[in-house]
Amino acid sequence: AQTIHQWPVAEIKAVGSPLSLGCTIKGKSSPNLYWYWQATGGTLQQLFYSITVGQVESVVQLNLSASRPKDDQFILSTEKLLLSHSGFYLCAWGLGVYAEQFFGPGTRLTVL
Amino acid sequence: GEQVEQRPPHLSVREGDSAVITCTYTDPNSYYFFWYKQEPGASLQLLMKVFSSTEINEGQGFTVLLNKKDKRLSLNLTAAHPGDSAAYFCAVHSNTGYQNFYFGKGTSLTVIP
């Protein structure tokens, strides 16, 4: 069975500090991978997607970057956090262009 | 790109009553539709995937209706119970938006015992 793991579970960071969030999918080969940001209040915004190792497409510009160093790993990062980066970050995977997406447990980020 | 409007933002019903959540979308080329449930503090759980070729889909305790003419998708929870209290999100995958999933803003449902 496939599992999706995100780390850390929660993070409290200072404005201007760097950030790295991770996501690992086990049990699926070559999945499409996605990063989402959920603001307080619920709206979900797709940030990045990746179809294959080493290739990442940006959907919106939020002073964040993403990388896919391995088939089963997706990393979200920034060198300088802003207050507006606070929220719930969700990683998701799917198979195929029009397939449903399955979400990880999420990372709650608070920027102070 | 696609625009998805979800209503109502908040919904409160009594146990045993039905609850209806509706999403409208703009892209006539949208073909795949999804409903997700998010319990407080948790991640999103897929409830149902709907293809535009099927207008009525039934799950456990709920029905999803798709009206392609009006570009409207609805989730009908029949006989709601307190365990249904959660946020519900519709999502639309547009044929013309490769790899783009568009979510509604969510509906916070409270089922009162």
Interface residues (C-beta under 8 A of the other chain):
Chain A: N32 Y34 G42 T43 L44 Q45 Q46 Y49 I51 E57 V59 L90 A92 V97 Y98 E100 Q101 F102 F103 G104 P105 G106
Chain B: Y31 Y32 F34 Y36 A42 S43 L44 Q45 L46 K49 A87 F89 A91 H93 Y98 Q99 N100 F101 F103 K105 G106 S108
